[in-house]
């Protein structure tokens, strides 16, 4: 039975968590990065978040308005080199064209 549990596809749960996390990230970015296309920036943040951060953000997204801890998490992810690179290539590129 334990062997079968290892075969269960966890991607749907991951996708659900990522979508819920986006609900927490979106309002923070709208306030912090006005004028920046939100959806590509949200994707950059989510793509550079750890699994633990995604879970925390998903919980915050389900709760509604972002709290100070959520804002701190998003700002921390925004400051990472990978997120900055993503914003420069994917997040802001459509805006600059």
PyMOL CGO cylinders between C-alpha atoms (Angstrom):
from pymol import cmd
from pymol.cgo import CYLINDER

trace = [
    CYLINDER, 0.00, 0.00, 0.00, 2.83, 2.41, 0.79, 0.3, 1, 1, 1, 1, 1, 1,
    CYLINDER, 2.83, 2.41, 0.79, 4.22, 1.86, -2.69, 0.3, 1, 1, 1, 1, 1, 1,
    CYLINDER, 4.22, 1.86, -2.69, 0.96, 3.00, -4.23, 0.3, 1, 1, 1, 1, 1, 1,
    CYLINDER, 0.96, 3.00, -4.23, 0.99, 6.20, -2.20, 0.3, 1, 1, 1, 1, 1, 1,
    CYLINDER, 0.99, 6.20, -2.20, 4.30, 7.12, -3.80, 0.3, 1, 1, 1, 1, 1, 1,
    CYLINDER, 4.30, 7.12, -3.80, 2.68, 6.86, -7.23, 0.3, 1, 1, 1, 1, 1, 1,
    CYLINDER, 2.68, 6.86, -7.23, -0.05, 9.41, -6.50, 0.3, 1, 1, 1, 1, 1, 1,
    CYLINDER, -0.05, 9.41, -6.50, 0.32, 12.50, -8.64, 0.3, 1, 1, 1, 1, 1, 1,
    CYLINDER, 0.32, 12.50, -8.64, 0.81, 15.52, -6.36, 0.3, 1, 1, 1, 1, 1, 1,
    CYLINDER, 0.81, 15.52, -6.36, 0.73, 18.05, -9.19, 0.3, 1, 1, 1, 1, 1, 1,
    CYLINDER, 0.73, 18.05, -9.19, -2.98, 18.89, -8.80, 0.3, 1, 1, 1, 1, 1, 1,
    CYLINDER, -2.98, 18.89, -8.80, -2.40, 19.76, -5.13, 0.3, 1, 1, 1, 1, 1, 1,
    CYLINDER, -2.40, 19.76, -5.13, 0.62, 21.84, -6.11, 0.3, 1, 1, 1, 1, 1, 1,
    CYLINDER, 0.62, 21.84, -6.11, -1.40, 23.69, -8.74, 0.3, 1, 1, 1, 1, 1, 1,
    CYLINDER, -1.40, 23.69, -8.74, -4.19, 24.38, -6.25, 0.3, 1, 1, 1, 1, 1, 1,
    CYLINDER, -4.19, 24.38, -6.25, -1.70, 25.70, -3.69, 0.3, 1, 1, 1, 1, 1, 1,
    CYLINDER, -1.70, 25.70, -3.69, 0.02, 27.88, -6.29, 0.3, 1, 1, 1, 1, 1, 1,
    CYLINDER, 0.02, 27.88, -6.29, -3.30, 29.37, -7.42, 0.3, 1, 1, 1, 1, 1, 1,
    CYLINDER, -3.30, 29.37, -7.42, -4.32, 30.10, -3.82, 0.3, 1, 1, 1, 1, 1, 1,
    CYLINDER, -4.32, 30.10, -3.82, -0.88, 31.65, -3.16, 0.3, 1, 1, 1, 1, 1, 1,
    CYLINDER, -0.88, 31.65, -3.16, -1.35, 33.94, -6.15, 0.3, 1, 1, 1, 1, 1, 1,
    CYLINDER, -1.35, 33.94, -6.15, -4.42, 35.37, -4.40, 0.3, 1, 1, 1, 1, 1, 1,
    CYLINDER, -4.42, 35.37, -4.40, -2.16, 36.52, -1.56, 0.3, 1, 1, 1, 1, 1, 1,
    CYLINDER, -2.16, 36.52, -1.56, 0.64, 37.79, -3.82, 0.3, 1, 1, 1, 1, 1, 1,
    CYLINDER, 0.64, 37.79, -3.82, -1.51, 39.76, -6.27, 0.3, 1, 1, 1, 1, 1, 1,
    CYLINDER, -1.51, 39.76, -6.27, -2.69, 42.55, -3.89, 0.3, 1, 1, 1, 1, 1, 1,
    CYLINDER, -2.69, 42.55, -3.89, 0.80, 42.98, -2.44, 0.3, 1, 1, 1, 1, 1, 1,
    CYLINDER, 0.80, 42.98, -2.44, 2.29, 43.47, -5.91, 0.3, 1, 1, 1, 1, 1, 1,
    CYLINDER, 2.29, 43.47, -5.91, -0.50, 45.81, -6.95, 0.3, 1, 1, 1, 1, 1, 1,
    CYLINDER, -0.50, 45.81, -6.95, 0.45, 48.05, -4.03, 0.3, 1, 1, 1, 1, 1, 1,
    CYLINDER, 0.45, 48.05, -4.03, 4.23, 47.61, -4.21, 0.3, 1, 1, 1, 1, 1, 1,
    CYLINDER, 4.23, 47.61, -4.21, 4.69, 47.67, -8.00, 0.3, 1, 1, 1, 1, 1, 1,
    CYLINDER, 4.69, 47.67, -8.00, 2.03, 49.99, -9.41, 0.3, 1, 1, 1, 1, 1, 1,
    CYLINDER, 2.03, 49.99, -9.41, 1.97, 50.02, -13.19, 0.3, 1, 1, 1, 1, 1, 1,
    CYLINDER, 1.97, 50.02, -13.19, 3.75, 46.68, -13.54, 0.3, 1, 1, 1, 1, 1, 1,
    CYLINDER, 3.75, 46.68, -13.54, 1.74, 43.97, -15.31, 0.3, 1, 1, 1, 1, 1, 1,
    CYLINDER, 1.74, 43.97, -15.31, 0.51, 42.00, -12.31, 0.3, 1, 1, 1, 1, 1, 1,
    CYLINDER, 0.51, 42.00, -12.31, 0.08, 38.48, -13.67, 0.3, 1, 1, 1, 1, 1, 1,
    CYLINDER, 0.08, 38.48, -13.67, 3.63, 38.03, -15.03, 0.3, 1, 1, 1, 1, 1, 1,
    CYLINDER, 3.63, 38.03, -15.03, 5.01, 39.51, -11.79, 0.3, 1, 1, 1, 1, 1, 1,
    CYLINDER, 5.01, 39.51, -11.79, 2.82, 37.19, -9.70, 0.3, 1, 1, 1, 1, 1, 1,
    CYLINDER, 2.82, 37.19, -9.70, 4.13, 34.22, -11.69, 0.3, 1, 1, 1, 1, 1, 1,
    CYLINDER, 4.13, 34.22, -11.69, 7.71, 35.35, -11.07, 0.3, 1, 1, 1, 1, 1, 1,
    CYLINDER, 7.71, 35.35, -11.07, 7.11, 35.50, -7.32, 0.3, 1, 1, 1, 1, 1, 1,
    CYLINDER, 7.11, 35.50, -7.32, 5.38, 32.12, -7.20, 0.3, 1, 1, 1, 1, 1, 1,
    CYLINDER, 5.38, 32.12, -7.20, 8.05, 30.49, -9.38, 0.3, 1, 1, 1, 1, 1, 1,
    CYLINDER, 8.05, 30.49, -9.38, 10.75, 31.68, -6.99, 0.3, 1, 1, 1, 1, 1, 1,
    CYLINDER, 10.75, 31.68, -6.99, 8.97, 30.82, -3.74, 0.3, 1, 1, 1, 1, 1, 1,
    CYLINDER, 8.97, 30.82, -3.74, 9.90, 27.76, -1.71, 0.3, 1, 1, 1, 1, 1, 1,
    CYLINDER, 9.90, 27.76, -1.71, 7.34, 25.03, -1.06, 0.3, 1, 1, 1, 1, 1, 1,
    CYLINDER, 7.34, 25.03, -1.06, 6.91, 26.31, 2.49, 0.3, 1, 1, 1, 1, 1, 1,
    CYLINDER, 6.91, 26.31, 2.49, 6.36, 29.86, 1.27, 0.3, 1, 1, 1, 1, 1, 1,
    CYLINDER, 6.36, 29.86, 1.27, 3.77, 28.67, -1.25, 0.3, 1, 1, 1, 1, 1, 1,
    CYLINDER, 3.77, 28.67, -1.25, 1.89, 26.87, 1.52, 0.3, 1, 1, 1, 1, 1, 1,
    CYLINDER, 1.89, 26.87, 1.52, 2.00, 29.95, 3.76, 0.3, 1, 1, 1, 1, 1, 1,
    CYLINDER, 2.00, 29.95, 3.76, 0.91, 32.20, 0.90, 0.3, 1, 1, 1, 1, 1, 1,
    CYLINDER, 0.91, 32.20, 0.90, -1.87, 29.79, -0.04, 0.3, 1, 1, 1, 1, 1, 1,
    CYLINDER, -1.87, 29.79, -0.04, -3.20, 29.96, 3.51, 0.3, 1, 1, 1, 1, 1, 1,
    CYLINDER, -3.20, 29.96, 3.51, -3.00, 33.74, 3.40, 0.3, 1, 1, 1, 1, 1, 1,
    CYLINDER, -3.00, 33.74, 3.40, -4.73, 33.81, 0.03, 0.3, 1, 1, 1, 1, 1, 1,
    CYLINDER, -4.73, 33.81, 0.03, -7.59, 31.76, 1.41, 0.3, 1, 1, 1, 1, 1, 1,
    CYLINDER, -7.59, 31.76, 1.41, -7.85, 34.12, 4.40, 0.3, 1, 1, 1, 1, 1, 1,
    CYLINDER, -7.85, 34.12, 4.40, -8.38, 37.24, 2.30, 0.3, 1, 1, 1, 1, 1, 1,
    CYLINDER, -8.38, 37.24, 2.30, -6.46, 40.50, 2.72, 0.3, 1, 1, 1, 1, 1, 1,
    CYLINDER, -6.46, 40.50, 2.72, -2.69, 40.09, 3.14, 0.3, 1, 1, 1, 1, 1, 1,
    CYLINDER, -2.69, 40.09, 3.14, -1.33, 40.48, 6.65, 0.3, 1, 1, 1, 1, 1, 1,
    CYLINDER, -1.33, 40.48, 6.65, 2.11, 41.90, 7.52, 0.3, 1, 1, 1, 1, 1, 1,
    CYLINDER, 2.11, 41.90, 7.52, 3.70, 38.43, 7.43, 0.3, 1, 1, 1, 1, 1, 1,
    CYLINDER, 3.70, 38.43, 7.43, 2.39, 37.87, 3.90, 0.3, 1, 1, 1, 1, 1, 1,
    CYLINDER, 2.39, 37.87, 3.90, 3.74, 41.23, 2.75, 0.3, 1, 1, 1, 1, 1, 1,
    CYLINDER, 3.74, 41.23, 2.75, 7.10, 40.40, 4.32, 0.3, 1, 1, 1, 1, 1, 1,
    CYLINDER, 7.10, 40.40, 4.32, 7.19, 37.01, 2.58, 0.3, 1, 1, 1, 1, 1, 1,
    CYLINDER, 7.19, 37.01, 2.58, 6.36, 38.53, -0.82, 0.3, 1, 1, 1, 1, 1, 1,
    CYLINDER, 6.36, 38.53, -0.82, 8.91, 41.32, -0.40, 0.3, 1, 1, 1, 1, 1, 1,
    CYLINDER, 8.91, 41.32, -0.40, 11.54, 38.74, 0.57, 0.3, 1, 1, 1, 1, 1, 1,
    CYLINDER, 11.54, 38.74, 0.57, 10.81, 36.70, -2.55, 0.3, 1, 1, 1, 1, 1, 1,
    CYLINDER, 10.81, 36.70, -2.55, 10.87, 39.86, -4.67, 0.3, 1, 1, 1, 1, 1, 1,
    CYLINDER, 10.87, 39.86, -4.67, 14.40, 40.61, -3.49, 0.3, 1, 1, 1, 1, 1, 1,
    CYLINDER, 14.40, 40.61, -3.49, 15.82, 37.27, -4.67, 0.3, 1, 1, 1, 1, 1, 1,
    CYLINDER, 15.82, 37.27, -4.67, 18.08, 37.26, -7.69, 0.3, 1, 1, 1, 1, 1, 1,
    CYLINDER, 18.08, 37.26, -7.69, 15.90, 34.70, -9.49, 0.3, 1, 1, 1, 1, 1, 1,
    CYLINDER, 15.90, 34.70, -9.49, 12.80, 36.83, -9.00, 0.3, 1, 1, 1, 1, 1, 1,
    CYLINDER, 12.80, 36.83, -9.00, 14.57, 39.97, -10.14, 0.3, 1, 1, 1, 1, 1, 1,
    CYLINDER, 14.57, 39.97, -10.14, 15.84, 38.17, -13.25, 0.3, 1, 1, 1, 1, 1, 1,
    CYLINDER, 15.84, 38.17, -13.25, 12.35, 36.82, -13.94, 0.3, 1, 1, 1, 1, 1, 1,
    CYLINDER, 12.35, 36.82, -13.94, 10.80, 40.26, -13.57, 0.3, 1, 1, 1, 1, 1, 1,
    CYLINDER, 10.80, 40.26, -13.57, 13.40, 41.73, -15.92, 0.3, 1, 1, 1, 1, 1, 1,
    CYLINDER, 13.40, 41.73, -15.92, 12.80, 39.10, -18.60, 0.3, 1, 1, 1, 1, 1, 1,
    CYLINDER, 12.80, 39.10, -18.60, 9.21, 37.92, -18.14, 0.3, 1, 1, 1, 1, 1, 1,
    CYLINDER, 9.21, 37.92, -18.14, 7.53, 40.36, -15.79, 0.3, 1, 1, 1, 1, 1, 1,
    CYLINDER, 7.53, 40.36, -15.79, 8.51, 43.70, -17.25, 0.3, 1, 1, 1, 1, 1, 1,
    CYLINDER, 8.51, 43.70, -17.25, 9.37, 42.73, -20.83, 0.3, 1, 1, 1, 1, 1, 1,
    CYLINDER, 9.37, 42.73, -20.83, 5.74, 42.83, -22.04, 0.3, 1, 1, 1, 1, 1, 1,
    CYLINDER, 5.74, 42.83, -22.04, 5.34, 46.20, -20.33, 0.3, 1, 1, 1, 1, 1, 1,
    CYLINDER, 5.34, 46.20, -20.33, 8.43, 47.63, -22.06, 0.3, 1, 1, 1, 1, 1, 1,
    CYLINDER, 8.43, 47.63, -22.06, 7.44, 46.56, -25.58, 0.3, 1, 1, 1, 1, 1, 1,
]
cmd.load_cgo(trace, "trace")
